[in-house]
Amino acid sequence: MLTALLLLFLAVPLGIYLSIKASDELLDGRKWFVSLFVLAVGLGIWCGLIGKYEITFTVFFMAIVSFISYVKSF
């Protein structure tokens, strides 16, 4: 569990790195980042409720990266 949380925290620097490297792509994908974030959070909560914690951490990782990309697109 601790390893999964540490890997989940690595989503923040990865999201920042991707937003720097793909800055031209951020403007076009702004609506997709919001869609991916909402879908990932919803799926993560659902999988957490049914006990599929591996999937929960995976989609929360995607949610964090997409949220950071959305914020950096402005």
Jmol script that loads the backbone (N, CA, C; Angstrom):
load data "model"
ATOM      1  N   MET A   1       0.820  -1.193   0.000  1.00  0.00           N
ATOM      2  CA  MET A   1       0.000   0.000   0.000  1.00  0.00           C
ATOM      3  C   MET A   1       0.867   1.261   0.000  1.00  0.00           C
ATOM      4  N   LEU A   2       1.946   1.230   0.756  1.00  0.00           N
ATOM      5  CA  LEU A   2       2.835   2.384   0.809  1.00  0.00           C
ATOM      6  C   LEU A   2       3.520   2.617  -0.539  1.00  0.00           C
ATOM      7  N   THR A   3       3.891   1.536  -1.191  1.00  0.00           N
ATOM      8  CA  THR A   3       4.513   1.654  -2.506  1.00  0.00           C
ATOM      9  C   THR A   3       3.547   2.254  -3.511  1.00  0.00           C
ATOM     10  N   ALA A   4       2.295   1.836  -3.444  1.00  0.00           N
ATOM     11  CA  ALA A   4       1.292   2.374  -4.363  1.00  0.00           C
ATOM     12  C   ALA A   4       1.078   3.862  -4.128  1.00  0.00           C
ATOM     13  N   LEU A   5       1.084   4.290  -2.890  1.00  0.00           N
ATOM     14  CA  LEU A   5       0.925   5.715  -2.602  1.00  0.00           C
ATOM     15  C   LEU A   5       2.131   6.525  -3.057  1.00  0.00           C
ATOM     16  N   LEU A   6       3.324   5.970  -2.891  1.00  0.00           N
ATOM     17  CA  LEU A   6       4.515   6.669  -3.372  1.00  0.00           C
ATOM     18  C   LEU A   6       4.499   6.808  -4.891  1.00  0.00           C
ATOM     19  N   LEU A   7       4.075   5.760  -5.574  1.00  0.00           N
ATOM     20  CA  LEU A   7       3.962   5.838  -7.032  1.00  0.00           C
ATOM     21  C   LEU A   7       2.867   6.805  -7.455  1.00  0.00           C
ATOM     22  N   LEU A   8       1.816   6.900  -6.656  1.00  0.00           N
ATOM     23  CA  LEU A   8       0.745   7.848  -6.955  1.00  0.00           C
ATOM     24  C   LEU A   8       1.249   9.287  -6.824  1.00  0.00           C
ATOM     25  N   PHE A   9       2.106   9.548  -5.857  1.00  0.00           N
ATOM     26  CA  PHE A   9       2.667  10.893  -5.701  1.00  0.00           C
ATOM     27  C   PHE A   9       3.628  11.248  -6.834  1.00  0.00           C
ATOM     28  N   LEU A  10       4.148  10.266  -7.531  1.00  0.00           N
ATOM     29  CA  LEU A  10       5.011  10.541  -8.677  1.00  0.00           C
ATOM     30  C   LEU A  10       4.238  11.088  -9.871  1.00  0.00           C
ATOM     31  N   ALA A  11       2.920  11.047  -9.798  1.00  0.00           N
ATOM     32  CA  ALA A  11       2.107  11.596 -10.879  1.00  0.00           C
ATOM     33  C   ALA A  11       2.270  13.108 -10.975  1.00  0.00           C
ATOM     34  N   VAL A  12       2.540  13.767  -9.874  1.00  0.00           N
ATOM     35  CA  VAL A  12       2.674  15.229  -9.884  1.00  0.00           C
ATOM     36  C   VAL A  12       3.893  15.671 -10.702  1.00  0.00           C
ATOM     37  N   PRO A  13       5.099  15.178 -10.424  1.00  0.00           N
ATOM     38  CA  PRO A  13       6.216  15.621 -11.270  1.00  0.00           C
ATOM     39  C   PRO A  13       6.092  15.135 -12.714  1.00  0.00           C
ATOM     40  N   LEU A  14       5.482  13.974 -12.912  1.00  0.00           N
ATOM     41  CA  LEU A  14       5.292  13.498 -14.279  1.00  0.00           C
ATOM     42  C   LEU A  14       4.325  14.388 -15.032  1.00  0.00           C
ATOM     43  N   GLY A  15       3.257  14.816 -14.390  1.00  0.00           N
ATOM     44  CA  GLY A  15       2.301  15.716 -15.034  1.00  0.00           C
ATOM     45  C   GLY A  15       2.930  17.050 -15.384  1.00  0.00           C
ATOM     46  N   ILE A  16       3.760  17.571 -14.494  1.00  0.00           N
ATOM     47  CA  ILE A  16       4.446  18.834 -14.768  1.00  0.00           C
ATOM     48  C   ILE A  16       5.432  18.668 -15.920  1.00  0.00           C
ATOM     49  N   TYR A  17       6.162  17.562 -15.911  1.00  0.00           N
ATOM     50  CA  TYR A  17       7.124  17.307 -16.988  1.00  0.00           C
ATOM     51  C   TYR A  17       6.418  17.188 -18.343  1.00  0.00           C
ATOM     52  N   LEU A  18       5.316  16.444 -18.378  1.00  0.00           N
ATOM     53  CA  LEU A  18       4.589  16.290 -19.642  1.00  0.00           C
ATOM     54  C   LEU A  18       3.992  17.607 -20.115  1.00  0.00           C
ATOM     55  N   SER A  19       3.534  18.431 -19.193  1.00  0.00           N
ATOM     56  CA  SER A  19       2.961  19.712 -19.608  1.00  0.00           C
ATOM     57  C   SER A  19       4.033  20.656 -20.157  1.00  0.00           C
ATOM     58  N   ILE A  20       5.250  20.533 -19.672  1.00  0.00           N
ATOM     59  CA  ILE A  20       6.336  21.351 -20.206  1.00  0.00           C
ATOM     60  C   ILE A  20       6.749  20.864 -21.590  1.00  0.00           C
ATOM     61  N   LYS A  21       6.874  19.550 -21.733  1.00  0.00           N
ATOM     62  CA  LYS A  21       7.347  18.985 -22.996  1.00  0.00           C
ATOM     63  C   LYS A  21       6.305  19.051 -24.110  1.00  0.00           C
ATOM     64  N   ALA A  22       5.026  19.048 -23.760  1.00  0.00           N
ATOM     65  CA  ALA A  22       3.971  19.036 -24.777  1.00  0.00           C
ATOM     66  C   ALA A  22       3.090  20.272 -24.649  1.00  0.00           C
ATOM     67  N   SER A  23       3.714  21.429 -24.502  1.00  0.00           N
ATOM     68  CA  SER A  23       2.944  22.647 -24.269  1.00  0.00           C
ATOM     69  C   SER A  23       2.059  23.019 -25.458  1.00  0.00           C
ATOM     70  N   ASP A  24       2.478  22.701 -26.675  1.00  0.00           N
ATOM     71  CA  ASP A  24       1.655  23.018 -27.840  1.00  0.00           C
ATOM     72  C   ASP A  24       0.413  22.131 -27.930  1.00  0.00           C
ATOM     73  N   GLU A  25       0.454  20.962 -27.349  1.00  0.00           N
ATOM     74  CA  GLU A  25      -0.684  20.045 -27.383  1.00  0.00           C
ATOM     75  C   GLU A  25      -1.734  20.382 -26.328  1.00  0.00           C
ATOM     76  N   LEU A  26      -1.374  21.141 -25.324  1.00  0.00           N
ATOM     77  CA  LEU A  26      -2.274  21.391 -24.205  1.00  0.00           C
ATOM     78  C   LEU A  26      -3.494  22.203 -24.599  1.00  0.00           C
ATOM     79  N   LEU A  27      -3.340  23.158 -25.487  1.00  0.00           N
ATOM     80  CA  LEU A  27      -4.469  23.989 -25.867  1.00  0.00           C
ATOM     81  C   LEU A  27      -5.533  23.192 -26.614  1.00  0.00           C
ATOM     82  N   ASP A  28      -5.104  22.301 -27.489  1.00  0.00           N
ATOM     83  CA  ASP A  28      -6.057  21.503 -28.253  1.00  0.00           C
ATOM     84  C   ASP A  28      -6.748  20.446 -27.405  1.00  0.00           C
ATOM     85  N   GLY A  29      -6.077  19.961 -26.384  1.00  0.00           N
ATOM     86  CA  GLY A  29      -6.624  18.861 -25.606  1.00  0.00           C
ATOM     87  C   GLY A  29      -7.292  19.268 -24.311  1.00  0.00           C
ATOM     88  N   ARG A  30      -7.605  20.550 -24.160  1.00  0.00           N
ATOM     89  CA  ARG A  30      -8.148  21.035 -22.891  1.00  0.00           C
ATOM     90  C   ARG A  30      -9.453  20.341 -22.521  1.00  0.00           C
ATOM     91  N   LYS A  31     -10.374  20.179 -23.472  1.00  0.00           N
ATOM     92  CA  LYS A  31     -11.654  19.534 -23.145  1.00  0.00           C
ATOM     93  C   LYS A  31     -11.465  18.044 -22.867  1.00  0.00           C
ATOM     94  N   TRP A  32     -10.463  17.439 -23.490  1.00  0.00           N
ATOM     95  CA  TRP A  32     -10.211  16.018 -23.257  1.00  0.00           C
ATOM     96  C   TRP A  32      -9.599  15.782 -21.886  1.00  0.00           C
ATOM     97  N   PHE A  33      -8.812  16.723 -21.403  1.00  0.00           N
ATOM     98  CA  PHE A  33      -8.252  16.593 -20.060  1.00  0.00           C
ATOM     99  C   PHE A  33      -9.346  16.630 -19.006  1.00  0.00           C
ATOM    100  N   VAL A  34     -10.324  17.500 -19.206  1.00  0.00           N
ATOM    101  CA  VAL A  34     -11.439  17.572 -18.258  1.00  0.00           C
ATOM    102  C   VAL A  34     -12.244  16.274 -18.300  1.00  0.00           C
ATOM    103  N   SER A  35     -12.519  15.781 -19.498  1.00  0.00           N
ATOM    104  CA  SER A  35     -13.274  14.529 -19.637  1.00  0.00           C
ATOM    105  C   SER A  35     -12.531  13.361 -19.003  1.00  0.00           C
ATOM    106  N   LEU A  36     -11.234  13.280 -19.253  1.00  0.00           N
ATOM    107  CA  LEU A  36     -10.433  12.203 -18.679  1.00  0.00           C
ATOM    108  C   LEU A  36     -10.373  12.306 -17.163  1.00  0.00           C
ATOM    109  N   PHE A  37     -10.261  13.513 -16.644  1.00  0.00           N
ATOM    110  CA  PHE A  37     -10.213  13.707 -15.200  1.00  0.00           C
ATOM    111  C   PHE A  37     -11.517  13.253 -14.542  1.00  0.00           C
ATOM    112  N   VAL A  38     -12.640  13.682 -15.081  1.00  0.00           N
ATOM    113  CA  VAL A  38     -13.939  13.322 -14.504  1.00  0.00           C
ATOM    114  C   VAL A  38     -14.164  11.817 -14.593  1.00  0.00           C
ATOM    115  N   LEU A  39     -13.845  11.236 -15.729  1.00  0.00           N
ATOM    116  CA  LEU A  39     -14.015   9.794 -15.898  1.00  0.00           C
ATOM    117  C   LEU A  39     -13.096   9.015 -14.958  1.00  0.00           C
ATOM    118  N   ALA A  40     -11.863   9.454 -14.828  1.00  0.00           N
ATOM    119  CA  ALA A  40     -10.911   8.740 -13.967  1.00  0.00           C
ATOM    120  C   ALA A  40     -11.298   8.840 -12.497  1.00  0.00           C
ATOM    121  N   VAL A  41     -11.765   9.996 -12.070  1.00  0.00           N
ATOM    122  CA  VAL A  41     -12.167  10.132 -10.665  1.00  0.00           C
ATOM    123  C   VAL A  41     -13.390   9.271 -10.386  1.00  0.00           C
ATOM    124  N   GLY A  42     -14.363   9.304 -11.282  1.00  0.00           N
ATOM    125  CA  GLY A  42     -15.552   8.472 -11.097  1.00  0.00           C
ATOM    126  C   GLY A  42     -15.234   6.991 -11.074  1.00  0.00           C
ATOM    127  N   LEU A  43     -14.405   6.559 -12.012  1.00  0.00           N
ATOM    128  CA  LEU A  43     -14.015   5.148 -12.053  1.00  0.00           C
ATOM    129  C   LEU A  43     -13.169   4.770 -10.854  1.00  0.00           C
ATOM    130  N   GLY A  44     -12.310   5.680 -10.417  1.00  0.00           N
ATOM    131  CA  GLY A  44     -11.481   5.408  -9.247  1.00  0.00           C
ATOM    132  C   GLY A  44     -12.300   5.250  -7.980  1.00  0.00           C
ATOM    133  N   ILE A  45     -13.291   6.104  -7.804  1.00  0.00           N
ATOM    134  CA  ILE A  45     -14.164   5.983  -6.634  1.00  0.00           C
ATOM    135  C   ILE A  45     -14.944   4.682  -6.690  1.00  0.00           C
ATOM    136  N   TRP A  46     -15.468   4.361  -7.865  1.00  0.00           N
ATOM    137  CA  TRP A  46     -16.237   3.116  -8.003  1.00  0.00           C
ATOM    138  C   TRP A  46     -15.369   1.885  -7.708  1.00  0.00           C
ATOM    139  N   CYS A  47     -14.183   1.847  -8.287  1.00  0.00           N
ATOM    140  CA  CYS A  47     -13.306   0.696  -8.059  1.00  0.00           C
ATOM    141  C   CYS A  47     -12.840   0.633  -6.610  1.00  0.00           C
ATOM    142  N   GLY A  48     -12.688   1.770  -5.966  1.00  0.00           N
ATOM    143  CA  GLY A  48     -12.332   1.778  -4.551  1.00  0.00           C
ATOM    144  C   GLY A  48     -13.445   1.221  -3.684  1.00  0.00           C
ATOM    145  N   LEU A  49     -14.671   1.511  -4.059  1.00  0.00           N
ATOM    146  CA  LEU A  49     -15.810   1.007  -3.295  1.00  0.00           C
ATOM    147  C   LEU A  49     -15.991  -0.505  -3.423  1.00  0.00           C
ATOM    148  N   ILE A  50     -15.638  -1.036  -4.584  1.00  0.00           N
ATOM    149  CA  ILE A  50     -15.799  -2.480  -4.762  1.00  0.00           C
ATOM    150  C   ILE A  50     -14.534  -3.258  -4.417  1.00  0.00           C
ATOM    151  N   GLY A  51     -13.471  -2.554  -4.035  1.00  0.00           N
ATOM    152  CA  GLY A  51     -12.280  -3.229  -3.538  1.00  0.00           C
ATOM    153  C   GLY A  51     -11.199  -3.524  -4.566  1.00  0.00           C
ATOM    154  N   LYS A  52     -11.258  -2.944  -5.726  1.00  0.00           N
ATOM    155  CA  LYS A  52     -10.228  -3.131  -6.763  1.00  0.00           C
ATOM    156  C   LYS A  52      -9.200  -2.004  -6.647  1.00  0.00           C
ATOM    157  N   TYR A  53      -8.325  -2.119  -5.653  1.00  0.00           N
ATOM    158  CA  TYR A  53      -7.433  -1.017  -5.326  1.00  0.00           C
ATOM    159  C   TYR A  53      -6.328  -0.803  -6.358  1.00  0.00           C
ATOM    160  N   GLU A  54      -5.936  -1.830  -7.073  1.00  0.00           N
ATOM    161  CA  GLU A  54      -4.915  -1.655  -8.111  1.00  0.00           C
ATOM    162  C   GLU A  54      -5.439  -0.751  -9.212  1.00  0.00           C
ATOM    163  N   ILE A  55      -6.686  -0.982  -9.607  1.00  0.00           N
ATOM    164  CA  ILE A  55      -7.296  -0.145 -10.641  1.00  0.00           C
ATOM    165  C   ILE A  55      -7.536   1.259 -10.107  1.00  0.00           C
ATOM    166  N   THR A  56      -7.893   1.362  -8.836  1.00  0.00           N
ATOM    167  CA  THR A  56      -8.137   2.667  -8.223  1.00  0.00           C
ATOM    168  C   THR A  56      -6.895   3.540  -8.288  1.00  0.00           C
ATOM    169  N   PHE A  57      -5.752   3.011  -7.912  1.00  0.00           N
ATOM    170  CA  PHE A  57      -4.525   3.803  -7.945  1.00  0.00           C
ATOM    171  C   PHE A  57      -4.119   4.145  -9.374  1.00  0.00           C
ATOM    172  N   THR A  58      -4.370   3.245 -10.297  1.00  0.00           N
ATOM    173  CA  THR A  58      -4.024   3.508 -11.693  1.00  0.00           C
ATOM    174  C   THR A  58      -4.837   4.657 -12.263  1.00  0.00           C
ATOM    175  N   VAL A  59      -6.138   4.644 -12.040  1.00  0.00           N
ATOM    176  CA  VAL A  59      -6.957   5.717 -12.607  1.00  0.00           C
ATOM    177  C   VAL A  59      -6.785   7.027 -11.838  1.00  0.00           C
ATOM    178  N   PHE A  60      -6.461   6.972 -10.557  1.00  0.00           N
ATOM    179  CA  PHE A  60      -6.150   8.214  -9.849  1.00  0.00           C
ATOM    180  C   PHE A  60      -4.837   8.807 -10.348  1.00  0.00           C
ATOM    181  N   PHE A  61      -3.886   7.968 -10.732  1.00  0.00           N
ATOM    182  CA  PHE A  61      -2.654   8.451 -11.359  1.00  0.00           C
ATOM    183  C   PHE A  61      -2.994   9.199 -12.646  1.00  0.00           C
ATOM    184  N   MET A  62      -3.867   8.620 -13.466  1.00  0.00           N
ATOM    185  CA  MET A  62      -4.287   9.278 -14.704  1.00  0.00           C
ATOM    186  C   MET A  62      -5.028  10.578 -14.407  1.00  0.00           C
ATOM    187  N   ALA A  63      -5.840  10.575 -13.354  1.00  0.00           N
ATOM    188  CA  ALA A  63      -6.587  11.780 -12.998  1.00  0.00           C
ATOM    189  C   ALA A  63      -5.652  12.908 -12.584  1.00  0.00           C
ATOM    190  N   ILE A  64      -4.635  12.601 -11.820  1.00  0.00           N
ATOM    191  CA  ILE A  64      -3.689  13.627 -11.376  1.00  0.00           C
ATOM    192  C   ILE A  64      -2.920  14.202 -12.559  1.00  0.00           C
ATOM    193  N   VAL A  65      -2.449  13.338 -13.439  1.00  0.00           N
ATOM    194  CA  VAL A  65      -1.697  13.809 -14.605  1.00  0.00           C
ATOM    195  C   VAL A  65      -2.581  14.660 -15.510  1.00  0.00           C
ATOM    196  N   SER A  66      -3.820  14.236 -15.741  1.00  0.00           N
ATOM    197  CA  SER A  66      -4.700  15.016 -16.610  1.00  0.00           C
ATOM    198  C   SER A  66      -5.110  16.333 -15.956  1.00  0.00           C
ATOM    199  N   PHE A  67      -5.278  16.356 -14.636  1.00  0.00           N
ATOM    200  CA  PHE A  67      -5.615  17.591 -13.951  1.00  0.00           C
ATOM    201  C   PHE A  67      -4.471  18.603 -14.033  1.00  0.00           C
ATOM    202  N   ILE A  68      -3.258  18.135 -13.846  1.00  0.00           N
ATOM    203  CA  ILE A  68      -2.098  19.030 -13.946  1.00  0.00           C
ATOM    204  C   ILE A  68      -1.948  19.540 -15.373  1.00  0.00           C
ATOM    205  N   SER A  69      -2.179  18.693 -16.347  1.00  0.00           N
ATOM    206  CA  SER A  69      -2.101  19.129 -17.739  1.00  0.00           C
ATOM    207  C   SER A  69      -3.166  20.175 -18.043  1.00  0.00           C
ATOM    208  N   TYR A  70      -4.362  19.990 -17.489  1.00  0.00           N
ATOM    209  CA  TYR A  70      -5.427  20.971 -17.696  1.00  0.00           C
ATOM    210  C   TYR A  70      -5.070  22.312 -17.053  1.00  0.00           C
ATOM    211  N   VAL A  71      -4.558  22.281 -15.840  1.00  0.00           N
ATOM    212  CA  VAL A  71      -4.208  23.520 -15.148  1.00  0.00           C
ATOM    213  C   VAL A  71      -3.085  24.249 -15.887  1.00  0.00           C
ATOM    214  N   LYS A  72      -2.117  23.509 -16.381  1.00  0.00           N
ATOM    215  CA  LYS A  72      -0.979  24.131 -17.089  1.00  0.00           C
ATOM    216  C   LYS A  72      -1.346  24.604 -18.484  1.00  0.00           C
ATOM    217  N   SER A  73      -2.540  24.272 -18.992  1.00  0.00           N
ATOM    218  CA  SER A  73      -2.916  24.670 -20.345  1.00  0.00           C
ATOM    219  C   SER A  73      -3.352  26.120 -20.432  1.00  0.00           C
ATOM    220  N   PHE A  74      -3.504  26.788 -19.310  1.00  0.00           N
ATOM    221  CA  PHE A  74      -3.914  28.196 -19.317  1.00  0.00           C
ATOM    222  C   PHE A  74      -2.739  29.129 -19.372  1.00  0.00           C
TER     223      PHE A  74
END
end "model"
wireframe off; spacefill off
backbone 0.3
color backbone group
